[in-house]
């Protein structure tokens, strides 16, 4: 145990954010660099080393949280990093982007503020990078087997790294011009600077993983070609079909999916554009969707100089405290969350539904009409007399995703079965109905968290390794408890 009295004597303290007026002038991460290290050892000491650490169950990766908390408390950063990497290939990603279901499951959180697990995690890995403790782990021998991984998001990268370290020759195919998937082009720079991706990619290259960008499987290369070239294939193409809003005026100019808007802002930071082809500068912006992607649109619009930003959510405003009846500990509760983007301004409106868009004579969107709604017997019922109009010269649709992209022919060419939700069906070993083809991440699970993507990539890698060699020393897969693991 770290500090036997730490949870009694030390209060919860989290990372410091840069002032809003400062961070809105750039695209750097919002947190003050180095602000965690002076406090992180004491924060790690709040861990109670519970007899039954429910944080393990709260984390899809099964992270060994009490162990690396203990090492962090003792400032043994090398040992802490080793324990952290034992279950997580990319803790610098999860430490910045994961919503931390582990903290919701923290035993201390029953009646006190939970341990700052996420802050401890990112401090350990940042320290490891600074100390040169993150090095390539090339395999001792090659198996002679080859694997193609389709998609370079967190699931694809995790699967590729695990399979490379198992001795297989792995090639990652990415249809975009850079590696990273949604990590690269979906997550704004102010949430995670892309240097974190770049150095991981260099580590993976040094280990032997090969990357091919600008190649879309199904169009630029066929599924049959891949199956001829490789002994196994991992489909980690994500759930990239955005949910649309089929209301009158949807075809007006200025209404875009979030994943049309956000990547262009990231491409500016990559040096591809001086200014983005699609910008919020000088416009009234409306973001439809109250989740993390919507918050990313809000923060991006602020930095581009929007006149106003309004975020709409069809669901009621969540509670600020856990509902112990409907969402008891240690489940992950739906709580009212104020992200860094929300701290920067804008208005959030709950329990509203868009009825139609209004445009000008040139076909540009100018306003959005909405109505307040209630859920009655599972149906949305408009409240009479609550209709109103709000200005909107740029609208982003951030309402989630509906499944794997089938337009490029990947699903059809492989002959993959889909489940009832439009995801690629698989069994508990992540194998599809097609011999030698596996699926991991959002492509099989549906839209989910980054921590689930990494967990599934690791799990699928074990399934592939066993398929190729008859056995595997890679870590055991996550338990097939989610509803997506059906064929």
C-alpha positions in Angstrom: 0.0 0.0 0.0 1.3 3.5 -0.8 0.3 5.8 2.1 -1.9 4.0 4.7 -3.4 7.4 5.6 -3.2 9.1 2.2 -6.9 8.9 1.5 -7.6 10.4 4.9 -5.0 13.2 4.9 -4.7 14.2 1.2 -7.5 15.9 -0.8 -8.0 15.3 -4.5 -6.0 17.6 -6.7 -6.0 17.5 -10.5 -3.9 19.1 -13.3 -4.0 22.8 -13.7 -5.4 24.3 -16.9 -3.9 27.3 -18.6 -6.1 30.4 -18.4 -8.9 30.5 -21.0 -7.7 33.8 -22.6 -4.2 32.3 -23.1 -5.2 28.9 -24.5 -7.7 30.3 -27.0 -4.8 32.0 -28.8 -3.1 28.7 -29.6 -3.8 25.0 -30.2 -1.5 23.6 -27.5 -2.8 21.2 -24.9 -4.9 23.0 -22.3 -3.0 21.8 -19.3 0.0 23.6 -17.8 3.0 21.5 -18.8 4.6 19.9 -15.7 1.8 20.9 -13.4 1.2 17.4 -12.3 4.6 16.1 -11.1 4.8 18.3 -8.0 1.5 16.8 -6.7 1.2 13.4 -8.3 3.1 11.3 -5.8 0.8 12.4 -3.0 -2.2 11.9 -5.2 -1.1 8.4 -6.0 -0.8 7.9 -2.2 -4.5 8.3 -1.9 -5.0 4.8 -3.4 -6.3 2.5 -0.7 -4.9 -0.7 -2.2 -8.4 -2.2 -1.8 -8.9 -5.9 -1.1 -11.0 -6.0 -4.2 -9.8 -3.2 -6.5 -13.0 -2.4 -8.5 -10.9 0.0 -10.7 -9.6 -3.1 -12.4 -13.1 -4.0 -13.5 -14.0 -0.4 -14.4 -11.1 -0.3 -16.8 -11.6 -2.3 -20.0 -7.9 -2.9 -20.2 -7.7 -4.3 -16.6 -5.0 -1.8 -15.8 -2.9 -2.7 -12.6 -3.9 0.6 -11.0 -3.0 0.0 -7.3 0.4 -1.4 -8.4 1.5 1.6 -10.4 -0.1 4.0 -7.9 2.2 2.5 -5.3 5.3 2.9 -7.5 4.3 6.5 -8.4 3.9 7.3 -4.7 7.4 6.0 -4.1 8.6 7.8 -7.2 9.9 4.6 -8.8 8.9 5.8 -12.3 10.6 2.9 -14.1 8.7 0.3 -12.3 5.5 2.3 -12.6 5.9 2.5 -16.4 6.6 -1.2 -16.6 3.3 -2.0 -14.7 1.4 0.6 -16.8 2.7 -0.9 -20.1 1.9 -4.4 -19.0 -1.8 -3.9 -19.9 -1.8 -0.7 -22.1 0.2 0.0 -25.2 -0.5 3.7 -25.3 -1.1 5.2 -21.9 -0.2 8.7 -23.1 -3.4 8.4 -25.3 -5.7 7.1 -22.6 -4.2 9.4 -20.0 -5.3 12.4 -22.1 -8.5 11.1 -23.8 -10.2 8.4 -21.7 -13.2 9.5 -19.6 -11.7 7.3 -16.8 -14.4 4.7 -16.0 -11.8 3.4 -13.5 -12.3 6.5 -11.4 -16.0 5.9 -11.3 -15.3 2.4 -10.0 -12.8 3.6 -7.4 -13.7 2.3 -3.9 -12.7 5.6 -2.4 -15.3 7.3 -4.6 -18.1 5.7 -2.7 -18.1 8.6 -0.2 -15.0 10.7 -1.1 -13.5 12.1 -4.3 -12.0 9.3 -6.2 -8.2 8.8 -6.8 -6.9 10.9 -9.7 -6.1 7.7 -11.6 -6.0 9.3 -15.1 -3.6 12.1 -13.9 -1.3 9.5 -12.3 -1.3 7.5 -15.5 -0.4 10.3 -17.8 2.3 11.5 -15.4 3.9 8.1 -15.3 4.1 7.8 -19.1 5.3 11.3 -19.7 8.0 10.8 -17.1 9.0 7.5 -18.9 9.3 9.3 -22.2 11.3 12.1 -20.6 13.7 9.6 -19.0 14.2 7.5 -22.2 12.3 4.6 -20.6 10.1 3.9 -23.7 12.2 1.9 -26.1 11.4 -0.4 -29.1 10.7 -4.0 -28.2 11.6 -5.9 -31.3 10.9 -9.6 -31.4 13.7 -12.1 -30.8 12.7 -14.1 -33.8 10.3 -13.9 -36.7 7.4 -16.4 -37.1 7.4 -16.2 -40.9 3.7 -15.3 -40.7 2.2 -12.1 -42.2 -0.7 -10.0 -41.0 -2.5 -7.0 -42.6 -4.2 -4.5 -40.3 -6.8 -2.3 -41.8 -7.0 1.0 -40.0 -4.5 2.9 -37.8 -6.7 4.1 -35.0 -6.0 2.9 -31.4 -7.5 -0.6 -32.1 -5.4 -1.1 -35.2 -2.2 0.2 -33.7 -2.6 -1.9 -30.5 -3.2 -5.0 -32.6 -0.3 -4.2 -34.9 2.2 -3.6 -32.0 1.2 -6.8 -30.2 1.4 -8.9 -33.3 4.8 -7.4 -34.3 6.2 -8.1 -30.8 4.9 -11.7 -31.2 7.2 -12.1 -34.2 4.8 -11.7 -37.1 5.4 -9.3 -40.0 2.7 -6.7 -39.8 1.6 -4.1 -42.4 -0.9 -1.4 -41.3 -3.1 0.1 -44.1 -4.5 3.6 -43.6 -6.7 5.4 -46.1 -5.7 8.9 -44.8 -2.4 10.5 -45.6 -1.1 10.1 -42.0 -1.2 7.3 -39.4 -3.5 7.7 -36.4 -7.1 7.4 -37.5 -9.4 9.4 -35.3 -6.5 10.1 -32.9 -4.9 12.1 -35.8 -7.8 13.7 -37.4 -10.7 13.4 -35.0 -9.1 14.6 -31.7 -8.2 18.3 -31.7 -4.6 19.3 -31.0 -5.7 21.1 -27.8 -6.8 17.7 -26.3 -3.8 15.8 -27.5 -0.8 17.1 -29.4 0.1 14.9 -32.3 3.7 14.6 -31.2 2.5 11.8 -28.9 1.3 9.8 -31.9 4.4 10.5 -33.9 6.8 9.1 -31.3 4.7 6.0 -30.8 4.7 5.4 -34.6 8.5 5.7 -34.6 8.8 3.2 -31.8 6.5 0.8 -33.8 8.6 1.3 -36.9 11.7 0.5 -35.0 10.1 -2.7 -33.8 9.3 -3.8 -37.3 5.7 -2.7 -38.0 5.3 -1.4 -41.5 2.8 1.4 -42.5 1.1 2.2 -45.8 -0.8 5.4 -46.0 -3.2 6.7 -48.7 -4.4 3.2 -49.4 -8.1 2.4 -48.9 -8.9 -1.3 -48.8 -11.8 -2.1 -51.0 -10.9 0.6 -53.5 -7.1 0.9 -53.9 -6.5 -2.7 -53.0 -9.0 -5.5 -53.0 -9.9 -7.8 -50.2 -8.8 -10.8 -52.3 -5.4 -9.3 -52.9 -4.9 -8.9 -49.1 -6.0 -12.4 -48.4 -3.5 -13.7 -51.0 -0.6 -11.6 -49.6 -1.2 -12.2 -45.9 -1.9 -15.1 -43.6 -4.4 -13.1 -41.5 -6.2 -9.8 -41.6 -7.4 -7.6 -38.8 -10.2 -5.2 -39.7 -9.9 -2.1 -37.5 -11.5 0.4 -39.8 -13.7 2.0 -37.1 -17.4 2.9 -37.2 -17.1 5.9 -39.5 -20.6 6.4 -40.8 -21.9 9.6 -39.2 -25.5 9.7 -38.0 -27.4 12.2 -40.2 -30.2 14.6 -39.4 -32.9 14.3 -42.1 -34.9 17.4 -41.6 -36.0 20.1 -44.1 -33.0 22.3 -45.1 -30.4 19.7 -44.4 -29.0 20.2 -48.0 -28.1 23.9 -47.3 -24.5 24.9 -47.5 -22.8 25.3 -44.2 -24.1 22.1 -42.6 -21.4 19.5 -42.1 -20.7 16.3 -40.2 -18.2 16.8 -37.3 -15.8 14.5 -39.1 -15.8 16.8 -42.1 -15.1 19.8 -39.9 -12.6 18.6 -37.3 -10.0 17.0 -39.6 -9.5 20.2 -41.6 -8.6 22.1 -38.4 -6.1 19.4 -37.6 -4.6 19.6 -41.1 -3.8 23.2 -40.4 -1.8 22.1 -37.4 0.0 19.6 -39.6 0.9 22.3 -42.0 -1.3 21.3 -44.9 -3.3 24.6 -44.9 -2.6 28.1 -43.7 -6.3 28.5 -42.9 -8.9 25.7 -43.0 -11.2 25.4 -46.0 -14.1 25.2 -43.5 -13.9 27.6 -40.6 -16.1 29.1 -37.9 -14.4 32.5 -38.0 -17.0 35.3 -37.8 -19.9 32.9 -37.8 -22.7 31.9 -35.4 -22.0 28.2 -34.9 -24.4 25.5 -33.7 -23.2 22.1 -32.7 -25.8 19.4 -32.7 -24.8 16.6 -30.2 -23.8 16.9 -26.6 -21.0 14.3 -26.4 -17.2 14.5 -26.6 -17.2 15.0 -30.4 -19.6 17.9 -30.0 -17.3 19.4 -27.3 -14.4 19.0 -29.7 -16.3 21.1 -32.2 -17.1 23.7 -29.6 -13.4 24.1 -28.6 -12.4 24.2 -32.3 -14.9 26.9 -33.1 -13.8 29.0 -30.2 -10.2 28.9 -31.4 -11.2 29.8 -35.0 -13.0 33.0 -33.8 -16.7 32.1 -33.9 -19.1 34.9 -33.1 -21.1 32.5 -30.9 -21.3 28.8 -30.2 -24.4 26.9 -29.2 -24.4 23.2 -28.4 -27.7 21.3 -28.6 -28.5 18.0 -26.9 -31.8 16.1 -27.4 -31.5 14.4 -24.0 -32.2 16.1 -20.6 -29.4 17.7 -18.7 -27.6 15.0 -16.6 -27.3 15.1 -12.9 -24.1 16.5 -11.3 -24.1 13.8 -8.7 -24.4 10.0 -9.2 -27.9 8.6 -9.1 -27.4 5.8 -6.7 -30.6 4.1 -7.7 -30.3 4.1 -11.5 -26.5 4.3 -11.8 -25.1 2.9 -8.5 -21.4 2.6 -7.8 -19.2 1.1 -9.4 -21.0 1.6 -12.7 -20.0 4.4 -15.0 -22.6 7.1 -14.5 -23.9 9.7 -17.0 -23.1 13.0 -15.3 -23.1 16.6 -16.3 -19.6 17.2 -17.5 -17.8 20.5 -18.1 -14.9 19.9 -20.5 -12.1 22.4 -21.2 -14.0 23.5 -24.3 -17.1 24.3 -22.3 -15.0 26.4 -19.8 -14.1 28.6 -22.8 -17.6 29.8 -23.5 -20.7 29.1 -25.5 -24.2 28.0 -24.5 -25.4 24.4 -23.9 -29.1 23.7 -24.5 -30.7 20.4 -23.4 -34.0 18.7 -24.3 -34.3 20.2 -27.7 -34.8 18.8 -31.2 -34.1 20.5 -34.5 -37.2 20.9 -36.7 -35.7 22.5 -39.8 -32.9 24.7 -41.1 -33.4 28.1 -42.8 -31.2 29.5 -45.6 -30.6 32.6 -47.6 -31.2 33.1 -51.3 -27.8 31.6 -52.1 -28.5 28.4 -50.4 -26.4 29.1 -47.2 -27.7 28.1 -43.8 -28.7 31.1 -41.8 -30.7 29.8 -38.9 -31.9 26.7 -37.1 -35.4 26.1 -35.7 -35.8 24.0 -32.7 -38.4 22.8 -30.2 -38.2 21.6 -26.6 -39.0 18.0 -26.1 -39.9 15.5 -23.4 -39.5 11.7 -23.4 -42.9 10.1 -22.8 -43.2 6.3 -23.0 -39.9 6.2 -24.9 -41.0 8.7 -27.5 -40.0 12.3 -28.1 -42.9 14.6 -27.6 -42.6 18.3 -28.5 -43.7 20.9 -26.0 -46.3 23.2 -27.4 -45.3 26.8 -27.7 -41.5 26.2 -27.2 -40.5 26.6 -30.9 -37.7 29.1 -31.5 -35.1 30.2 -34.0 -31.4 30.7 -33.4 -28.8 32.1 -35.9 -26.5 29.6 -37.5 -24.0 30.1 -40.3 -22.1 26.9 -39.5 -23.8 23.8 -38.2 -21.8 20.6 -37.2 -23.6 17.3 -36.7 -21.9 15.4 -33.9 -24.6 12.8 -33.1 -22.5 9.7 -33.1 -21.8 7.0 -35.7 -24.0 4.2 -37.1 -21.6 1.6 -38.2 -18.8 0.5 -40.5 -18.4 2.2 -43.8 -19.7 -0.2 -46.5 -19.4 2.2 -49.5 -15.8 1.3 -50.2 -16.6 -2.4 -50.7 -14.5 -3.7 -47.9 -17.3 -5.5 -46.1 -18.8 -6.9 -49.4 -15.4 -8.0 -50.8 -14.4 -9.9 -47.7 -18.0 -11.3 -47.4 -18.3 -10.3 -43.8 -21.5 -10.8 -41.8 -22.9 -7.9 -39.9 -24.8 -7.9 -36.6 -28.1 -6.2 -36.0 -26.4 -2.8 -35.4 -24.5 -2.7 -38.7 -21.1 -3.7 -37.1 -18.9 -6.6 -38.3 -20.0 -9.7 -36.4 -17.4 -11.7 -34.6 -17.0 -14.4 -31.9 -15.3 -14.3 -28.6 -11.8 -14.6 -30.2 -12.6 -11.7 -32.5 -12.8 -13.9 -35.5 -15.3 -13.1 -38.2 -17.3 -15.6 -40.4 -14.4 -15.5 -42.9 -11.4 -17.7 -42.2 -8.4 -15.8 -41.1 -10.2 -12.4 -40.9 -10.6 -10.8 -37.5 -12.2 -7.5 -36.3 -11.3 -5.2 -33.5 -12.5 -1.8 -32.1 -15.4 0.2 -33.3 -15.8 -1.8 -36.5 -17.0 -4.7 -34.5 -18.0 -3.2 -31.2 -19.7 0.0 -32.5 -18.8 3.5 -31.4 -17.1 3.3 -28.1 -14.2 4.6 -26.0 -10.5 4.7 -26.8 -9.7 2.4 -23.9 -12.1 -0.2 -25.4 -10.4 0.2 -28.7 -7.0 -0.5 -27.3 -8.3 -3.4 -25.2 -10.0 -5.0 -28.3 -6.9 -4.5 -30.4 -4.8 -6.4 -27.9 -7.5 -9.1 -27.6 -7.8 -9.5 -31.3 -4.0 -9.8 -31.6 -4.1 -12.8 -29.3 -6.8 -14.4 -31.4 -4.7 -13.9 -34.5 -1.6 -15.2 -32.8 -3.4 -18.4 -31.8 -4.8 -18.8 -35.2 -1.4 -18.5 -36.8 0.7 -20.5 -34.4 -1.8 -22.7 -32.4 -1.0 -21.0 -29.1 -0.2 -17.5 -27.8 1.8 -15.9 -25.0 0.1 -12.6 -25.6 -2.1 -11.3 -22.8 -5.5 -12.9 -22.5 -8.4 -11.0 -24.2 -10.9 -8.9 -22.3 -13.9 -10.9 -21.2 -16.5 -11.1 -24.0 -19.2 -9.5 -21.9 -20.3 -6.8 -24.3 -23.2 -7.4 -26.6 -21.1 -6.9 -29.7 -19.3 -10.2 -29.2 -21.9 -12.3 -31.1 -21.9 -13.9 -34.5 
